[in-house]
Structure formats: C-alpha cells, structure tokens
Amino acid sequence: MSSRWYPIYQRGNPQLRVFLPNFWMKLVRPEEAQPPNVVTFSVSTEMTIHDVRSYLEKIYKLPVIDVRTRIALGETRRDQTYGYVTKKDDVKYAYVTLPKTEEFNFPELFEKKAEIKEKEEKSMDESKNGFRKFLDRNKKRPGTPGWYSI
C-alpha cells in the first residue's frame, strides 16, 4: 500500500517505474512484563502480519516464530473552550515472538556515567543547602518578599 501516485499507463519503458511501500516499524518498550523472546514494535497501520514477518526475515534476517498485532485507539478529548472533539491517530502494535534460544533486552540508551552522576548529585546538594540557608534567613519575616533582603 503506497500513498505515491503512479500513472497506470506509461508510454515508453515501463520498467523504469519503482514501487516503494510506505511501511515503517519502530521498536517500543513494552508496557507490561513480557517473556524475553517477545519484541514489541509500533508498525504502520497498513502492515499485515505477513508483511511484518517478511520485513523482519528478509531485511534483518531475524528468525520469526509468530506475529500478533493489535490496534490501539487514539486518545479522544473535547476542547474546553470551543467544545469540538479531537482524536489522535490509532496505533498498530506488533508482538513478534522469536525462538526460545533468542533473547531480546531493550537497550539502555541513556546510561549516565558514575562521574557525571556524582557531579549532578553534588550540585543538587549545594543548591538545596543554599535554599535552606535562604529559608532560615527569612524565617523571622513572614510575608516579606525574598528580594527585600538583598
């Protein structure tokens, strides 16, 4: 399924036409706990189970045992001022089961190094101590703005 328009008949050499599908897959962190050999993808709503299977097997050479899909309805909400209803797009999820020997762990993309964590904790403690000193200094003057003591 493609949203690109191609002419039905083309004079000359029709072999020059290339049909490109509008398929995409995005790896998603699962909401519930799943077995280690199950991977969750957010896929294009036009993709079928067979498309997902062939996509993973042909392009990424993954051994796929089973594919299950579900469509999650988009969130609907009513505008407070005008009263019209808006709805976000529906999302299709594909749950791909790999062989029992395969194991997939979602990658940790944003790991912080220990040195960076220590620096951040140190600066946070310093700012907390400064705020405590400011509160202690202004305890005896309730209702007075903080800039008054500058």
PyMOL commands that set and color helices and strands:
alter all, ss='L'
color gray80, all
select helices_A, chain A and resi 14-16+49-59+114-137+146-149
alter helices_A, ss='H'
color red, helices_A
select strands_A, chain A and resi 25-27+38-43+66-72+76-78+85-87+91-97
alter strands_A, ss='S'
color yellow, strands_A
deselect
rebuild
show_as cartoon
